[in-house]
Amino acid sequence: MAVAAAVKHPKKRNYRQRAHSNPLSDHSFDYPLSPDAMDWSKLYPRMTSNDQIKFCDVGCGYGGLLVTLSSLFPETFMVGFEIRVKVSDYVNDRFLALRQENEVYHNAGVVRTNAMKYLPNFFKKGQLEKIFILYPDPHFKRCKHKWRIVSEGLLAEYAYVLQIGGLVYTVSDVKEVHDWMVKHFTEFPLFERHTPDENDKAAQVLIGSTEEGKKVLRNKGESWTAIFRRIEDPCIT
């Protein structure tokens, strides 16, 4: 029987790509017509028909947060969404290599897609427990604010795929972007600001796990964190 070749850990220098991508342009993506049409077993060979994705890292970058969360929550399946081709290829190869070394990483993977357009195609109503939006592209110019991953329209989609009581974790090293996200979430009727307790393992690793967060720490910069809880629709009694 032929022995499968070992997958080497990828090197970032071989997967370099522009830091920003226009999420409103017509990229070519494969996406399911509905959540029921998505075959997750291709990404997660150990996933059963009773399992579901519960965590989503929107704009996962090079996958640092997923690597950390996969060992903290070994029974939870999670996915990173990344729009850039080479970066998503890096994350995929990274997990292939990690899985050869330790089974714990079987529960994490990446999908190249555009979360601004296709989030409901992948997840059912109330499916997710946690969404992570860490160090999103700031899109500083006012004319590009419509590219930001937090907006009123997108909050409706986040609320749709999150279960009641589910959490959205946000981090930015740009104060204006942090304030933007806080303003939009707090003004949206289906979210409220949330203070995590000491048992929230995810909240404890938000900054130090991502490549961007590590860079901010190395440069002695500052990051701002905010967490929001999905609440019941106040209009429904």
N, C-alpha and C positions, 0 to 999 in steps of 0.2 A: 504494500500500500504506500502510495506517495505521501511524504510528509509535507504539510503546508509550510511554505517559506515564512520565516519570521518577518514580521513587520517592524521596521526600524522606527524609532521616534522621529517625527518630522522636525525639520529645522526651519524656523521662521524665515530665514533669508531666502529660502526656496519658494516662499508663498507670499512674497511682498505684493501689496496692492494699495491703491489710493485709500487714504483714511476715510474719505466720505464718498457716498454714492447717492445719486438722485433717486429717491424712492417713488417719485411720480413718473419716471420715464418708463418706457415699454420694454422692460427686461423680459427675457424668456424664462418662464418657470413651469415646472411640472407641479400641479397641485390637484388634490381630489375635488370632485364636484360637491362632495359632502363629507362630513366626518366618518360616516359609515363606509365610505369608499376608500378610506386611507388604510393601507396595509402597513402597519407599524412593525410587523414581524421582520421586515427586511432590515430595519435598523436595530431591532431588539430581538435576537433569536430566542431569548428566554422568556419573552412576553407571552402570556397565555390569553385566551379569549376573555378571561375575566379581568385582565389588567387594563389600565388606562393611563395615559399621560396625565400627571397631576401638577407638574411644575413646568413653566415656560420662561426661558431667558430670552427676552426680546432684544435682538442685536447683541448676540453672545460674544462677538469678537473672537478671540483665540481660545475661548472655552475655559478660562481659568476658574470661573465661578462654578461651572458644571462639574469640573474635576473635584472641587471641594465638596459640593453638595452631594455628589453621588456616593461618597463614603460616609457623609453625615446622615444621609437618608437612604440606606442600602435597599430598602423595600419599596422605594418610590421611583416610578419611572418619570424621567424628565427629558426635555428637549430644548435645544437652543435654536433660535431662528437667526439666520445671518444672510444678508442680501448679497455680500461680495463673494464671488466665485472662489478665488484662491484661498480666502480666509476660511470659508466653510469646508473646503477640501482639507485644509490644515487640521481643523477640529476633528473631522472624520478620521483622518489618518492618526491623529493623536489618540483617539479612543480605541482604534484598532490595535495600536501598539500597547496601550495600557491594559486592555482586556487580556492580552497574552501573558501579562505579568500578574494580574490580580483580577479575580472574578467580580470584585466589588463594583467594577466600572461597567458592568453589563447593563446598567439601568439608565445610562445617559447617552445621548446622541445629538446629531445636528441635522437640520434641514435647511437647504438653501431656498429661501422664499422671501416674500415681502410681507411683513406682518401688517403693514398699513392697508393691504388689499385683501389678504387671504386668511386672516385669523379664524373667521367662522367656518372656513372650509375644512379646518383641521380639528376643531374642538366643538363639542356639543354644549348646549346651554348648561351652565353651572358645573362644568367638568373640572376646571382647574382649581387647585388650592392656593397656588402662589404664582405670581407673575413678577419678574425682575426686569427693571429698566435701569441699568447701571451705566453711567457715563455716556448718555446718548449724544449723538452728533448735535452740537449747539446751534448750527445754522444761524450764525449771528445776524446776517442781513435781514432786515424786516421783510423784504420780498420773499425770503426763503423760510419764514416762520411756518408756512404751510407744510414744509417738509418735516417739521418736528414730530417725534413719535408720540407726543402727548398733545392732544387737541380735544375739543368737545366731541367731535364725531368719533374719534378713536376711543374715548372713554366709554362711550356707549357699547362698543365692541368688547372692551375689557370687562365691563360690567356683565355683559351677556355670557361670556365664557367662564367667569369666576363664580364659584359657589358662594352662597350667603355666608359671610364670615371669612371668606377668602381674603388674601392680602396682596397688595401691590407694593413692592419695595423699590424705591428710587434713590439714586445717588448721582450727584454731579459735582464736578470741581469748578463749575462756573456758577457763581451766585445768582446771576440773572436767570439762568436756565432752571436752577433749583426753585427760585421764586415763581417762575412760570409754571412749573409742574405742580407746586403746592397750590397756587391760585386755581388752576384748572380742576384739580382733584377736589379741593374743598368746596368749590362752587357747584360741583356736579352732585345732583341729589342722591345718587346711589353709592357715594363714598363718604367716609369720614376719616379724619386724621386719627392715627392709631399709635399708641405708645407700647412697644413690645415689652414683654416680661423677660425675666432672666432665663427662662426656659426656651426662648426662641433662638434656636441654634442658627437659623438662617440669618437673622439680624446681626449676629455676632461676627459674621465673616464677609459682610458686604464689601468692605473697602479693601481688605488685604488679599482677597482671592483673585480679583481680576488683574490682568496685565496693566490696564490703564490705572487702576487704583494703586498698584505697586509703584508705578512711575510717579504718581503724585506724591506718594510717601517718600520715595527716594529724593525728590526735589523739594521736600519739606513744604509741600503745598497743602491746601485745605480742601476737604470734601464735605458736602452737605448731604445729609440723609433725611428722607421722609418716608413714612410707611402709611398706607391707607387701607382701610377695611371696607369690604363690600357689605352694604347694609340692605335691608328690605326696602322695597319701593314704598316711600311714605304715602304715596297716593293710593296704595292698595290696603284696605282695612279688612 
